[in-house]
Amino acid sequence: MSESTDPDVYVRQNKESLVRVIKHSNDEFVRALCLAALVKYGEEPPEAVVEKDINRLDQLRESLDQ
């Protein structure tokens, strides 16, 4: 990942790495941070990634309610 301190530039330069972390990380907090960076500073969030994380959150909420 690059060393830019400007979030817009950082996300643009590291989009593939952020998406890879979202897809493969076991840490939901880290995935949420990467997703938030893409949503806030990226051009357009990858729709499939957003849907997948929303589904995971729904499943987590359901398991906590039981």
C-alpha positions as CSV (number, residue, x, y, z in Angstrom):
1,M,0.0,0.0,0.0
2,S,1.2,3.5,-0.7
3,E,2.1,6.2,1.8
4,S,-0.3,9.0,0.8
5,T,-1.9,11.0,3.6
6,D,-4.7,12.3,1.5
7,P,-7.6,9.8,1.9
8,D,-8.9,10.3,-1.6
9,V,-5.5,9.5,-3.1
10,Y,-4.8,6.7,-0.7
11,V,-8.1,4.9,-1.5
12,R,-7.8,5.5,-5.3
13,Q,-4.2,4.0,-5.2
14,N,-5.1,1.1,-2.9
15,K,-8.6,0.1,-4.0
16,E,-7.6,-3.4,-5.0
17,S,-5.9,-4.0,-1.6
18,L,-8.9,-2.7,0.3
19,V,-11.3,-4.9,-1.7
20,R,-9.0,-7.9,-1.1
21,V,-9.1,-7.2,2.7
22,I,-12.9,-6.9,2.6
23,K,-13.3,-10.2,0.7
24,H,-10.8,-12.3,2.7
25,S,-10.3,-10.9,6.2
26,N,-11.7,-12.8,9.1
27,D,-11.8,-9.5,11.2
28,E,-15.2,-7.8,10.7
29,F,-13.9,-4.6,12.2
30,V,-11.0,-4.3,9.7
31,R,-13.4,-5.2,6.9
32,A,-15.8,-2.5,8.1
33,L,-13.0,0.1,8.1
34,C,-11.9,-0.8,4.6
35,L,-15.5,-0.7,3.4
36,A,-16.1,2.7,5.1
37,A,-13.0,4.1,3.4
38,L,-14.2,2.9,0.0
39,V,-17.7,4.3,0.5
40,K,-16.5,7.7,1.8
41,Y,-13.4,8.3,-0.4
42,G,-13.7,5.8,-3.3
43,E,-15.4,6.6,-6.5
44,E,-18.1,4.0,-6.2
45,P,-18.3,1.1,-3.7
46,P,-18.2,-2.4,-5.2
47,E,-21.8,-3.4,-5.1
48,A,-21.2,-7.1,-4.6
49,V,-18.9,-6.5,-1.6
50,V,-21.4,-4.2,0.0
51,E,-24.2,-6.7,-0.4
52,K,-22.1,-9.5,1.0
53,D,-21.2,-7.5,4.1
54,I,-24.8,-6.4,4.6
55,N,-25.8,-10.1,4.5
56,R,-23.1,-11.0,7.0
57,L,-24.3,-8.2,9.4
58,D,-27.9,-9.5,9.1
59,Q,-26.7,-13.0,9.9
60,L,-24.7,-11.8,12.9
61,R,-27.7,-9.8,14.2
62,E,-30.0,-12.9,13.8
63,S,-27.5,-15.1,15.7
64,L,-27.3,-12.5,18.5
65,D,-31.1,-12.3,18.8
66,Q,-31.4,-16.0,19.4
